[in-house]
């Protein structure tokens, strides 16, 4: 499109406006023609439906006049059979049939309203009204759906509105198509001699078709209008496009002049920017050299601070190790103190245990004394037994004396008395032995209790003395450990303070090192920035040259190649 480059901006804008207006006009005309066609089809459809309604109204009017019945009666009186009826009389009868009246009205107004009227059926009385293959399909649709009111068929050249004709009693349809038994001639035929079909209310009898040919309708309309409406609209759209193009030419004239002035100012400003960019490049180069020297000095300072930081780090490490050793010693001393505390507690427990033993021995002595007391009581009871034995012997002796006095009658009693005496002697001997054993046991228990009490008493006294001595020594150890623990705690605290101070010092030096490093980094960044500024200044100078070239190109674009 080399020719576009040779055009000025004004010419290009006018070309763009022209094409835009042309496209919009084409779209508007196309849309109008499309919607006008749809409105045209809709108008024809509504007009055809109105004609159908008019035919229905005509049929209903004829039916309400009820002229068919009197005509049939008159014809029956005048003729004996339908074959005798003249053509004129048959026409008189047909004029009173509502459907026929609607057919005649539809055919009569067809030419005036630019449409074609036709009625067809699958069982017509007039063969001219037999349905074609296409019409039969329409007929079957109405037959399958009794609620269907009409059908519209548009094939692009014609538009046809179909409406069903169904039998109705109030329209007198059954006078011709009803029960053959009601035949006016009593032969199953209607008044015109056609066979009565015995059809039912609502049966589809035929279909009215109102067909409109688009070309004929347009031809009829063009005969009345010099210029069709769509032609007027198209001329209006074209005229509006021309006016818009003229207005666009007038409107862009002043802005184009303003753009020309702006391009001249841009050309001057570009030259000034190029000069300023050169000066900025020189200043940036000097700044880059100064920041490079500053970076070298900062690197030397940073190296010295790093050496100091290394020494402080070593001191901090040694202080931390000393602190760890001090903490370990403190821990060992604390554990020693805990052991001494445990030992003191154990000695106290031993002392308590000795006291418990003494109490237990005392309790045992008391129990032994109770045993001795019980043994003494047993001895007393044994003495009672001895007395009983003595009394038993005495009674046995008296019984023997009385048995001897009795003679022969007392021999058995004497034997018993003798045996009782023997038993008493044996019991007395056993009681004597028990008494001897109890006395011996009492003496032995008393001696044992005495010896045990003396021995345990001596041992308790000796153990108490030793426990007291150990407790005294343990308390002395505790005091020594407390002193050691106090000293080690002080040392550990001081070492910890030294370590903390060293860490803070090391942290401070690290912060200084970090600050110097950041300063060094900033210096390097400044150096880099200065270099970038120098480079940017060079680029700015180059871009200024490009800007001048672009301004020249803009000038050529606005004014065109010359």
Helices and strands as residue ranges (DSSP letters): H 2-5, H 9-65, H 67-78, G 82-84, H 87-95, H 98-108, E 116-120, G 127-129, H 133-144, E 150-154, E 158-166, G 169-171, H 174-177, G 180-182, E 204-213, H 214-222, H 229-406, G 407-410, H 411-559
